[in-house]
């Protein structure tokens, strides 16, 4: 018996994950120094998981200017994590409209 796992992450799920990530980053600035290390590790681990989710989404979809978005995930990862989910649908529709640029 072959089992196939299919994980679907919706646009709203990514938005919720980003809000939680921003809350963790804000907590770093508000927490006292003795509690800072666990919060930094939590925010870093959570950010890594969010980065992987968005990176896989970029690779799996036919988006407009895919090379730019892949490079931005490495160079400006925090900015790309915050911007990409909000313009994702537009990039996908532009990728279908202009197939040579994806």
JOSUL-V102651 format. One record per residue. OMEGA is omega in whole degrees, -180 to 180 (* if undefined). Layout:
BEGIN
((OMEGA) (OMEGA))
END
This chain:
BEGIN
((-178) (178) (-179) (180) (179) (180) (179) (178) (-177) (179) (180) (177) (179) (177) (179) (177) (178) (178) (178) (178) (179) (176) (178) (178) (177) (179) (178) (-178) (-176) (-174) (178) (-170) (-178) (178) (-173) (-175) (178) (180) (178) (178) (179) (180) (179) (178) (179) (177) (178) (178) (179) (178) (-180) (-180) (-178) (179) (178) (177) (178) (-179) (-175) (-177) (176) (-176) (178) (178) (-176) (-179) (178) (-177) (176) (179) (-180) (176) (179) (-174) (-178) (-170) (-179) (179) (180) (178) (-178) (-174) (-172) (-178) (-177) (178) (-177) (-177) (179) (179) (179) (179) (177) (177) (176) (-179) (180) (-173) (-178) (-177) (-178) (*))
END
